[in-house]
Amino acid sequence: MSDNELGLFLRTRREAVSPAQVGLPTGARRRTPGLRRAELATLAGVSVEYITRLEQGRDRRPSPQVLSALADALRLAPSERVHLHRLTKSADLGFSCMGGAQPLREVRPAVRAILDRLEPAPAVVVNRLTEVLAYTAGYHRVMAPIGLFESGPANLARFTFTDPRARTAYPDWSHVADHEVATLKHGPFRKDPHIAALADELTVTVGPEFTDRVETVPSLPAATGITRLVHPEAGPLRLAFEILDLSADDDQRLIVHLPADEATATALDKLTGIRPGALRAV
C-alpha cells in the first residue's frame, strides 16, 4: 500500500479539476491535467512549496483551516471532505478502528427482507473483503452466466482480477478494477489482517495490474455510477449502481443495480421472464 494516501488523494483530485471549473483561463499549453500546483496554492491561500510537501508526503498533518481551504479550492463533495479528514486522522499507522474483528458474513434478517423487496432488481450484499453474502435472484441472473459463482465463494475483487471472463464481461475492465482496489483500500486496508491476506494473494496471483493500482488509485470508491456489462444471454447492459452502507456494526454494503436505459430495462425483463427465481444466500 502507498504510505502517502493523503498526497495521492490531493494530487488525483487536483488533476481532476479543470481550470474552467474554478474560473481560471485554460491556456494554450498545459502539460499537467487539471490544476497546476501553483494554481491550487493560489486558490487555497497557501504556498506552492506547502502543496508540494503535502503531495509528496513530507507533511501529513495540515491544520483544519488548510484542509478546509483545500477542500473548497478542489470543489470536494461532502463524502470527499469526510475522506480527506479521515486520511489526516489515519496518518498514525498503528491504529485500526476494526481491530482484529472478523469480517461479518452473516446478513441480518431485515437486510434479507430488503433484498426480497428489491426483486427483480440485481442487488447484492458484500462485506469489506468484497465477499458476496446475499443477493437477489435478479443479481444471480445477471452475474452467474459471466462466471462469478463458479469458483468457490464469490468475491468481487478476486473475480475481477483473476477470472479471464471478467475482462470479456466488463468492457471497461480497467475502470472496474480501479473501483475494486479503491474499495479494498477504503479503510484500514493492510492494517486489517484479513484484507492484507487478500491483497497478498492478489499481489502474487495478479502482479502489477493489482499492485500498481494499489499505489496509484485513491482509497475512495464511487458510491454511484454506471457499469457496462456484456451478458452472454442478454447482450450489452448498462447498469446504474447505488452503494448503500449498512450499519457500522454490520460492516456491509448493499449494492443495487438498475437499468440505465430502456434497452437494458427490456433485456433485464426478458431475463426475468426466462428464469424467474428467489433470494439466495451464500
Buried (B, 14 or more C-beta within 10 A) or exposed (E): BBEBBBBBBBBBBBEBBEBEEBEBEEEEEEEEEBBBBEBBBBBBEBEBEBBBBBBEBEBBEBEEEBBBBBBBBBEBEEEBBEBBBBBBEBEEEEEBEBEEEEBBEEBBEEBBEBBBEBBBBBBBBBBBBBBBBBBBBBBBBBBBBBBBBEEEEBBBBBBBBBBEBBBEBBBEBEEBBBBBBBBBBBBBBBBBEBBBEBBEBBEEEBEEEBBEBBEEBBBBBBBEBBBBBEBEEBEEBBBBBEBBEBEEEBBBBBBBBBBBEEBBBEBBEEBBEEEEBEBEEB
